[in-house]
Amino acid sequence: MENLKNKHFHFVGIGGISMSALALFSLNKNAVVTGTEKTPSAITKNLEQLGVKIKKHQNKIGVKNCDLLIFSGAIEPNHPDLVLAKKLKKEIWERAKFLDFVSSFFKTTIAVSGTHGKTTTTAMIAKILKPLNPTVHVGGLTKDFGNFCLGKNEIFLTEACEFKQSFLNLNPNISVITNVEPDHMDFYKTKTALIKSFQKFFVKTSNFAVINHNFLSFFDQNFAKAKIVSFGFNKNCDFWASNLNDKNGKFCFDVFHFNTKLGQIKLNIFGRHNVENALAAIAVGTICDQNFLDIKNAIEKFELPQRRFEILHKQKFLVIRDYAHHPTEIQNTLKTARSICKGKLFCVFEPHTFSRTIFLFDEFLKCFNMADQIIFLPTYSAREKPQKGGTSFDLFKKLNSKQKHYFESKIKCFEFLRQNLKQDDIVLFVGAGTIGDFALEFAKELK
Protein backbone atom coordinates (compact mmCIF):
# COMPACT_ATOMS: atom_id res chain seq x y z
CA MET A 1 0.00 0.00 0.00
CA GLU A 2 2.94 2.31 -0.72
CA ASN A 3 0.89 4.33 -3.17
CA LEU A 4 -2.19 5.58 -1.32
CA LYS A 5 -3.75 7.43 -4.22
CA ASN A 6 -7.47 6.58 -4.42
CA LYS A 7 -7.22 4.10 -1.53
CA HIS A 8 -10.28 4.52 0.69
CA PHE A 9 -9.73 4.75 4.46
CA HIS A 10 -12.67 4.92 6.84
CA PHE A 11 -11.97 6.29 10.35
CA VAL A 12 -14.30 5.42 13.22
CA GLY A 13 -13.85 8.15 15.84
CA ILE A 14 -12.36 10.52 13.28
CA GLY A 15 -12.93 13.56 15.52
CA GLY A 16 -10.25 12.50 18.00
CA ILE A 17 -7.09 14.57 17.83
CA SER A 18 -4.85 11.61 17.00
CA MET A 19 -7.32 10.05 14.56
CA SER A 20 -7.93 13.30 12.71
CA ALA A 21 -4.17 13.77 12.29
CA LEU A 22 -3.94 10.32 10.67
CA ALA A 23 -6.88 11.24 8.45
CA LEU A 24 -5.01 14.40 7.39
CA PHE A 25 -1.93 12.32 6.53
CA SER A 26 -4.10 10.07 4.36
CA LEU A 27 -5.65 13.05 2.59
CA ASN A 28 -2.20 14.44 1.89
CA LYS A 29 -1.27 11.10 0.32
CA ASN A 30 -4.30 11.46 -2.01
CA ALA A 31 -6.36 8.78 -0.32
CA VAL A 32 -10.16 8.95 -0.06
CA VAL A 33 -11.20 9.51 3.56
CA THR A 34 -14.57 9.05 5.28
CA GLY A 35 -15.45 8.76 8.94
CA THR A 36 -17.85 8.57 11.82
CA GLU A 37 -17.86 10.85 14.87
CA LYS A 38 -20.63 11.16 17.43
CA THR A 39 -19.53 14.62 18.63
CA PRO A 40 -19.15 17.33 15.96
CA SER A 41 -16.31 19.79 16.60
CA ALA A 42 -14.00 22.29 14.95
CA ILE A 43 -11.83 19.31 14.00
CA THR A 44 -14.64 17.51 12.15
CA LYS A 45 -15.73 20.78 10.52
CA ASN A 46 -12.21 21.29 9.16
CA LEU A 47 -12.13 17.73 7.79
CA GLU A 48 -15.53 18.22 6.14
CA GLN A 49 -14.27 21.40 4.50
CA LEU A 50 -11.47 19.28 3.04
CA GLY A 51 -14.04 16.95 1.49
CA VAL A 52 -14.31 14.22 4.14
CA LYS A 53 -17.80 12.73 4.46
CA ILE A 54 -18.56 12.29 8.16
CA LYS A 55 -21.66 10.74 9.73
CA LYS A 56 -22.67 10.98 13.37
CA HIS A 57 -23.80 7.42 14.15
CA GLN A 58 -23.18 5.10 11.21
CA ASN A 59 -21.58 5.66 7.83
CA LYS A 60 -22.78 2.73 5.71
CA ILE A 61 -21.45 4.11 2.43
CA GLY A 62 -18.05 4.82 3.96
CA VAL A 63 -17.78 1.29 5.36
CA LYS A 64 -19.05 -0.44 2.20
CA ASN A 65 -16.62 1.43 -0.08
CA CYS A 66 -13.52 1.42 2.11
CA ASP A 67 -10.33 -0.59 1.54
CA LEU A 68 -9.47 -0.32 5.23
CA LEU A 69 -11.35 0.67 8.38
CA ILE A 70 -9.35 2.29 11.21
CA PHE A 71 -10.86 2.60 14.68
CA SER A 72 -9.82 4.32 17.88
CA GLY A 73 -9.03 2.21 20.96
CA ALA A 74 -11.83 4.02 22.78
CA ILE A 75 -14.45 2.74 20.31
CA GLU A 76 -16.80 0.03 21.62
CA PRO A 77 -16.72 -3.33 19.77
CA ASN A 78 -20.45 -3.04 19.04
CA HIS A 79 -20.10 0.26 17.13
CA PRO A 80 -22.35 -0.12 14.04
CA ASP A 81 -19.50 0.69 11.64
CA LEU A 82 -17.35 -2.06 13.13
CA VAL A 83 -20.22 -4.55 13.10
CA LEU A 84 -20.95 -3.80 9.44
CA ALA A 85 -17.26 -3.95 8.47
CA LYS A 86 -16.89 -7.39 10.06
CA LYS A 87 -20.02 -8.58 8.28
CA LEU A 88 -18.61 -7.35 4.96
CA LYS A 89 -15.21 -8.91 5.81
CA LYS A 90 -13.43 -5.59 5.47
CA GLU A 91 -9.83 -5.20 6.62
CA ILE A 92 -9.90 -3.58 10.09
CA TRP A 93 -6.99 -1.98 11.94
CA GLU A 94 -6.79 -0.36 15.35
CA ARG A 95 -5.42 3.22 15.30
CA ALA A 96 -2.01 2.17 16.63
CA LYS A 97 -1.44 -0.27 13.77
CA PHE A 98 -2.25 2.41 11.22
CA LEU A 99 0.11 4.81 13.03
CA ASP A 100 2.92 2.29 12.58
CA PHE A 101 1.94 1.95 8.90
CA VAL A 102 2.27 5.74 8.56
CA SER A 103 5.71 5.61 10.21
CA SER A 104 6.88 3.10 7.56
CA PHE A 105 6.91 5.92 5.00
CA PHE A 106 9.84 7.58 6.80
CA LYS A 107 13.53 6.86 7.34
CA THR A 108 13.54 7.90 11.01
CA THR A 109 10.72 7.58 13.55
CA ILE A 110 10.88 9.54 16.81
CA ALA A 111 8.25 8.40 19.32
CA VAL A 112 7.48 10.29 22.53
CA SER A 113 5.93 8.26 25.35
CA GLY A 114 5.28 8.65 29.07
CA THR A 115 2.46 9.02 31.56
CA HIS A 116 2.70 12.82 31.54
CA GLY A 117 4.12 15.44 29.18
CA LYS A 118 3.90 13.57 25.87
CA THR A 119 2.06 16.27 23.95
CA THR A 120 4.16 19.18 25.23
CA THR A 121 7.44 17.34 24.67
CA THR A 122 6.43 16.24 21.16
CA ALA A 123 5.47 19.81 20.27
CA MET A 124 8.78 21.12 21.68
CA ILE A 125 10.76 18.63 19.62
CA ALA A 126 8.76 19.64 16.54
CA LYS A 127 9.75 23.27 17.14
CA ILE A 128 13.42 22.31 17.48
CA LEU A 129 13.45 20.06 14.42
CA LYS A 130 11.57 22.49 12.16
CA PRO A 131 14.69 23.14 10.03
CA LEU A 132 14.71 19.39 9.20
CA ASN A 133 11.10 19.58 7.96
CA PRO A 134 9.69 16.60 9.90
CA THR A 135 6.19 15.21 9.55
CA VAL A 136 4.56 15.56 12.97
CA HIS A 137 1.64 13.72 14.59
CA VAL A 138 0.75 15.07 18.02
CA GLY A 139 -2.06 14.42 20.51
CA GLY A 140 -2.92 18.06 21.06
CA LEU A 141 -3.52 21.27 19.13
CA THR A 142 -0.34 23.31 18.85
CA LYS A 143 -0.13 27.01 18.06
CA ASP A 144 2.24 26.38 15.13
CA PHE A 145 0.53 23.62 13.13
CA GLY A 146 -2.45 22.15 14.96
CA ASN A 147 -2.19 18.38 15.44
CA PHE A 148 -0.51 17.46 12.14
CA CYS A 149 2.29 18.84 10.01
CA LEU A 150 3.31 17.25 6.71
CA GLY A 151 7.02 17.41 6.00
CA LYS A 152 9.45 15.41 3.89
CA ASN A 153 9.96 11.65 4.04
CA GLU A 154 12.99 11.77 6.34
CA ILE A 155 11.63 12.17 9.88
CA PHE A 156 8.32 11.16 11.44
CA LEU A 157 7.77 12.57 14.93
CA THR A 158 4.83 11.10 16.82
CA GLU A 159 3.27 10.96 20.22
CA ALA A 160 3.19 7.33 21.42
CA CYS A 161 0.36 6.46 23.82
CA GLU A 162 0.60 3.58 26.29
CA PHE A 163 -3.19 3.03 26.45
CA LYS A 164 -3.85 -0.64 25.62
CA GLN A 165 -0.11 -0.93 24.79
CA SER A 166 -0.73 0.88 21.52
CA PHE A 167 2.83 2.27 21.48
CA LEU A 168 4.16 -1.28 21.09
CA ASN A 169 3.01 -1.22 17.46
CA LEU A 170 5.76 1.31 16.73
CA ASN A 171 9.42 0.55 16.00
CA PRO A 172 11.10 3.87 16.78
CA ASN A 173 14.66 4.79 15.93
CA ILE A 174 14.57 7.37 18.73
CA SER A 175 12.21 7.10 21.69
CA VAL A 176 11.47 9.38 24.62
CA ILE A 177 10.13 8.20 27.97
CA THR A 178 9.15 11.28 29.97
CA ASN A 179 8.04 9.34 33.09
CA VAL A 180 6.31 6.11 34.13
CA GLU A 181 3.49 6.31 36.67
CA PRO A 182 0.32 4.23 37.19
CA ASP A 183 -2.41 5.15 34.70
CA HIS A 184 -4.87 3.33 32.42
CA MET A 185 -5.11 0.72 35.15
CA ASP A 186 -8.45 -0.47 33.78
CA PHE A 187 -6.23 -2.14 31.18
CA TYR A 188 -2.94 -2.81 32.99
CA LYS A 189 -4.38 -3.86 36.39
CA THR A 190 -0.95 -3.62 38.11
CA LYS A 191 1.95 -1.19 38.13
CA THR A 192 4.27 -4.08 37.23
CA ALA A 193 2.32 -4.75 34.03
CA LEU A 194 2.53 -1.07 33.10
CA ILE A 195 6.30 -0.97 33.66
CA LYS A 196 6.78 -4.13 31.58
CA SER A 197 4.93 -2.45 28.73
CA PHE A 198 7.31 0.52 28.82
CA GLN A 199 10.24 -1.89 28.99
CA LYS A 200 9.04 -3.57 25.78
CA PHE A 201 8.75 -0.14 24.15
CA PHE A 202 12.33 0.58 25.23
CA VAL A 203 13.57 -2.72 23.80
CA LYS A 204 11.89 -1.99 20.44
CA THR A 205 13.87 1.26 20.08
CA SER A 206 16.81 0.85 17.70
CA ASN A 207 19.13 3.86 18.14
CA PHE A 208 18.55 6.17 21.14
CA ALA A 209 16.20 5.98 24.14
CA VAL A 210 15.87 9.34 25.91
CA ILE A 211 14.73 8.54 29.46
CA ASN A 212 13.90 10.58 32.57
CA HIS A 213 16.63 9.86 35.14
CA ASN A 214 14.05 9.24 37.89
CA PHE A 215 12.87 6.12 36.04
CA LEU A 216 16.17 4.71 34.76
CA SER A 217 15.98 1.79 37.21
CA PHE A 218 13.11 0.34 35.16
CA PHE A 219 15.33 -0.08 32.09
CA ASP A 220 18.32 -2.36 31.55
CA GLN A 221 20.76 -1.35 28.84
CA ASN A 222 21.76 -5.00 28.41
CA PHE A 223 18.34 -5.87 27.01
CA ALA A 224 18.18 -3.22 24.29
CA LYS A 225 19.84 -2.11 21.08
CA ALA A 226 19.34 1.58 21.80
CA LYS A 227 21.77 3.75 23.70
CA ILE A 228 20.20 5.29 26.83
CA VAL A 229 20.37 9.09 26.99
CA SER A 230 19.21 10.35 30.41
CA PHE A 231 17.84 13.74 31.42
CA GLY A 232 16.86 15.37 34.70
CA PHE A 233 18.20 17.43 37.60
CA ASN A 234 20.98 15.01 38.55
CA LYS A 235 24.61 15.70 37.61
CA ASN A 236 24.95 12.07 36.52
CA CYS A 237 22.47 12.66 33.67
CA ASP A 238 23.57 13.09 30.05
CA PHE A 239 21.47 16.27 29.92
CA TRP A 240 20.72 18.08 33.16
CA ALA A 241 19.46 21.38 34.47
CA SER A 242 20.97 23.45 37.26
CA ASN A 243 20.56 26.90 38.84
CA LEU A 244 16.78 26.95 38.39
CA ASN A 245 15.22 30.35 38.90
CA ASP A 246 11.44 30.79 39.07
CA LYS A 247 10.27 34.09 37.57
CA ASN A 248 6.51 34.31 38.12
CA GLY A 249 6.02 30.62 37.29
CA LYS A 250 8.36 30.60 34.28
CA PHE A 251 11.74 28.98 34.82
CA CYS A 252 15.20 30.01 33.80
CA PHE A 253 17.95 27.35 34.06
CA ASP A 254 21.42 26.32 32.90
CA VAL A 255 21.68 23.29 30.61
CA PHE A 256 24.58 20.85 30.88
CA HIS A 257 25.59 18.00 28.59
CA PHE A 258 27.65 15.77 30.88
CA ASN A 259 30.11 18.26 32.45
CA THR A 260 29.85 20.86 29.70
CA LYS A 261 27.56 23.85 30.16
CA LEU A 262 25.67 24.42 26.91
CA GLY A 263 24.00 27.65 27.96
CA GLN A 264 20.99 29.15 29.67
CA ILE A 265 17.33 28.63 28.78
CA LYS A 266 14.52 31.05 29.67
CA LEU A 267 11.22 29.27 29.23
CA ASN A 268 8.25 31.25 28.00
CA ILE A 269 5.88 28.66 29.48
CA PHE A 270 4.77 27.97 33.05
CA GLY A 271 5.77 25.12 35.34
CA ARG A 272 8.85 23.40 36.75
CA HIS A 273 7.75 20.13 35.14
CA ASN A 274 8.27 21.79 31.76
CA VAL A 275 11.97 22.09 32.55
CA GLU A 276 12.13 18.28 32.34
CA ASN A 277 10.10 18.29 29.12
CA ALA A 278 12.51 20.85 27.69
CA LEU A 279 15.53 18.73 28.65
CA ALA A 280 14.05 15.73 26.83
CA ALA A 281 13.46 17.89 23.75
CA ILE A 282 16.98 19.34 23.94
CA ALA A 283 18.40 15.80 24.08
CA VAL A 284 16.49 14.77 20.94
CA GLY A 285 17.52 17.96 19.15
CA THR A 286 21.18 17.28 19.98
CA ILE A 287 20.90 13.65 18.79
CA CYS A 288 19.53 15.03 15.52
CA ASP A 289 22.61 17.30 15.17
CA GLN A 290 20.87 20.60 15.86
CA ASN A 291 23.05 23.46 17.12
CA PHE A 292 22.40 24.41 20.76
CA LEU A 293 21.83 28.09 19.93
CA ASP A 294 19.14 27.07 17.45
CA ILE A 295 17.65 24.69 20.04
CA LYS A 296 17.67 27.47 22.64
CA ASN A 297 15.96 29.87 20.25
CA ALA A 298 13.24 27.32 19.46
CA ILE A 299 12.63 26.38 23.11
CA GLU A 300 12.44 30.01 24.26
CA LYS A 301 9.84 30.81 21.59
CA PHE A 302 7.79 27.70 22.32
CA GLU A 303 4.15 28.12 23.32
CA LEU A 304 2.12 25.40 25.04
CA PRO A 305 -0.53 23.49 23.08
CA GLN A 306 -4.21 24.08 23.80
CA ARG A 307 -5.42 22.96 27.23
CA ARG A 308 -1.92 22.98 28.67
CA PHE A 309 -2.05 25.76 31.28
CA GLU A 310 -3.96 27.80 28.72
CA ILE A 311 -4.97 31.25 29.97
CA LEU A 312 -8.43 32.05 28.58
CA HIS A 313 -9.26 35.25 30.50
CA LYS A 314 -7.01 37.86 32.14
CA GLN A 315 -9.22 40.74 33.29
CA LYS A 316 -9.72 41.07 37.07
CA PHE A 317 -8.96 37.37 37.61
CA LEU A 318 -7.43 34.55 35.55
CA VAL A 319 -9.35 31.69 33.94
CA ILE A 320 -7.05 28.81 33.01
CA ARG A 321 -7.77 25.39 31.56
CA ASP A 322 -5.47 22.39 31.69
CA TYR A 323 -5.67 18.79 30.47
CA ALA A 324 -4.42 17.44 33.83
CA HIS A 325 -6.43 14.38 34.85
CA HIS A 326 -3.88 12.35 36.84
CA PRO A 327 -3.03 13.29 40.47
CA THR A 328 0.60 14.09 39.61
CA GLU A 329 -0.48 16.34 36.74
CA ILE A 330 -3.09 18.10 38.88
CA GLN A 331 -0.56 18.68 41.66
CA ASN A 332 1.98 20.14 39.20
CA THR A 333 -0.66 22.37 37.61
CA LEU A 334 -1.90 23.63 40.97
CA LYS A 335 1.68 24.28 42.09
CA THR A 336 2.27 26.34 38.96
CA ALA A 337 -0.98 28.27 39.43
CA ARG A 338 -0.20 28.91 43.10
CA SER A 339 3.19 30.40 42.15
CA ILE A 340 1.48 33.17 40.15
CA CYS A 341 -1.71 33.57 42.19
CA LYS A 342 -2.05 36.77 44.21
CA GLY A 343 -5.56 36.00 45.45
CA LYS A 344 -7.46 32.75 46.01
CA LEU A 345 -7.02 29.66 43.85
CA PHE A 346 -10.21 27.89 42.69
CA CYS A 347 -9.87 24.42 41.17
CA VAL A 348 -12.75 22.96 39.13
CA PHE A 349 -12.18 19.27 38.49
CA GLU A 350 -13.96 16.83 36.19
CA PRO A 351 -12.58 13.30 36.83
CA HIS A 352 -11.82 11.27 33.71
CA THR A 353 -13.10 7.67 33.92
CA PHE A 354 -14.30 5.79 36.98
CA SER A 355 -11.50 3.21 36.87
CA ARG A 356 -8.77 5.87 37.11
CA THR A 357 -10.54 7.42 40.11
CA ILE A 358 -10.80 4.04 41.87
CA PHE A 359 -7.19 3.02 41.30
CA LEU A 360 -5.71 6.41 42.22
CA PHE A 361 -8.35 7.37 44.80
CA ASP A 362 -5.95 8.07 47.69
CA GLU A 363 -3.62 10.05 45.41
CA PHE A 364 -6.54 12.19 44.22
CA LEU A 365 -7.43 12.98 47.84
CA LYS A 366 -3.93 14.42 48.36
CA CYS A 367 -3.43 16.37 45.14
CA PHE A 368 -5.72 19.37 45.78
CA ASN A 369 -3.90 20.74 48.86
CA MET A 370 -2.76 23.95 47.17
CA ALA A 371 -6.28 25.01 46.13
CA ASP A 372 -8.36 27.35 48.32
CA GLN A 373 -11.64 26.14 46.84
CA ILE A 374 -12.17 22.71 45.22
CA ILE A 375 -15.18 22.19 42.95
CA PHE A 376 -16.13 18.75 41.64
CA LEU A 377 -18.20 18.18 38.51
CA PRO A 378 -19.65 14.79 37.49
CA THR A 379 -17.18 12.26 36.11
CA TYR A 380 -16.49 12.21 32.39
CA SER A 381 -17.15 8.52 31.78
CA ALA A 382 -15.48 8.28 28.34
CA ARG A 383 -15.70 4.61 27.42
CA GLU A 384 -16.88 3.38 30.85
CA LYS A 385 -20.04 2.65 32.77
CA PRO A 386 -20.38 4.04 36.34
CA GLN A 387 -18.44 2.05 38.94
CA LYS A 388 -19.21 2.05 42.65
CA GLY A 389 -16.66 4.03 44.62
CA GLY A 390 -15.25 5.73 41.53
CA THR A 391 -17.52 8.71 41.00
CA SER A 392 -16.73 12.37 41.40
CA PHE A 393 -19.18 12.50 44.29
CA ASP A 394 -17.24 9.71 46.05
CA LEU A 395 -14.11 11.87 45.86
CA PHE A 396 -16.03 14.90 47.09
CA LYS A 397 -17.36 13.03 50.14
CA LYS A 398 -13.95 11.68 51.15
CA LEU A 399 -11.87 14.81 50.56
CA ASN A 400 -10.75 16.36 53.84
CA SER A 401 -11.52 20.01 53.15
CA LYS A 402 -14.03 22.56 54.40
CA GLN A 403 -13.80 24.45 51.12
CA LYS A 404 -15.14 21.75 48.82
CA HIS A 405 -18.21 21.82 46.59
CA TYR A 406 -20.05 19.45 44.27
CA PHE A 407 -22.25 20.60 41.41
CA GLU A 408 -24.24 18.36 39.10
CA SER A 409 -24.24 20.95 36.33
CA LYS A 410 -21.91 23.52 34.84
CA ILE A 411 -24.67 26.14 35.26
CA LYS A 412 -24.56 25.90 39.06
CA CYS A 413 -20.78 25.81 38.95
CA PHE A 414 -20.68 28.99 36.87
CA GLU A 415 -23.12 30.70 39.26
CA PHE A 416 -20.89 29.85 42.22
CA LEU A 417 -17.78 31.15 40.45
CA ARG A 418 -19.44 34.42 39.39
CA GLN A 419 -20.56 35.03 42.98
CA ASN A 420 -17.21 34.22 44.61
CA LEU A 421 -14.36 35.15 42.27
CA LYS A 422 -12.61 38.38 43.22
CA GLN A 423 -9.74 40.53 42.05
CA ASP A 424 -6.46 38.59 41.50
CA ASP A 425 -8.07 35.16 41.97
CA ILE A 426 -7.41 32.25 39.63
CA VAL A 427 -9.95 29.65 38.55
CA LEU A 428 -8.34 26.55 37.11
CA PHE A 429 -10.45 24.07 35.12
CA VAL A 430 -8.70 20.67 35.04
CA GLY A 431 -9.59 17.42 33.32
CA ALA A 432 -9.40 15.60 30.00
CA GLY A 433 -13.11 15.52 29.15
CA THR A 434 -15.72 18.17 28.41
CA ILE A 435 -14.39 20.50 31.09
CA GLY A 436 -12.13 22.11 28.49
CA ASP A 437 -15.23 23.31 26.65
CA PHE A 438 -16.83 24.39 29.97
CA ALA A 439 -13.80 26.58 30.70
CA LEU A 440 -13.98 28.17 27.27
CA GLU A 441 -17.69 28.82 27.70
CA PHE A 442 -17.18 30.42 31.12
CA ALA A 443 -14.38 32.64 29.80
CA LYS A 444 -16.55 33.79 26.86
CA GLU A 445 -19.42 34.66 29.22
CA LEU A 446 -17.09 36.97 31.12
CA LYS A 447 -16.38 38.95 27.96
Secondary structure, DSSP 8 states (H G I E B T S, - for coil): ----TT-EEEEETTTSHHHHHHHHHHHHTT-EEEEE-SS--HHHHHHHHTT-EEESS--HHHHHH-SEEEE-TTS-TT-HHHHHHHHTT--EEEHHHHHHHHHTTSSEEEEEE-SS-HHHHHHHHHHHTGGG--EEEEEEEETTTEEEE---SSEEEEE---GGGGGGG---SEEEE-------HHHH-SHHHHHHHHHHHHHH--SEEEEEGGGGGG--GGG-SSEEEEEESSTTSSEEEEEEEEETTEEEEEEEETTEEEEEEEEEEE-THHHHHHHHHHHHHHHTT--HHHHHHHHHH----TTSSEEEE-SSSEEEEE---SHHHHHHHHHHHHHH-SS-EEEEE--B-HHHHHHTHHHHHHTTTT-SEEEE---B-TT----TT-SHHHHHHH---SSEEE-SSHHHHHHHHHHH--TT-EEEEE-SSTHHHHHHHHHHHH-
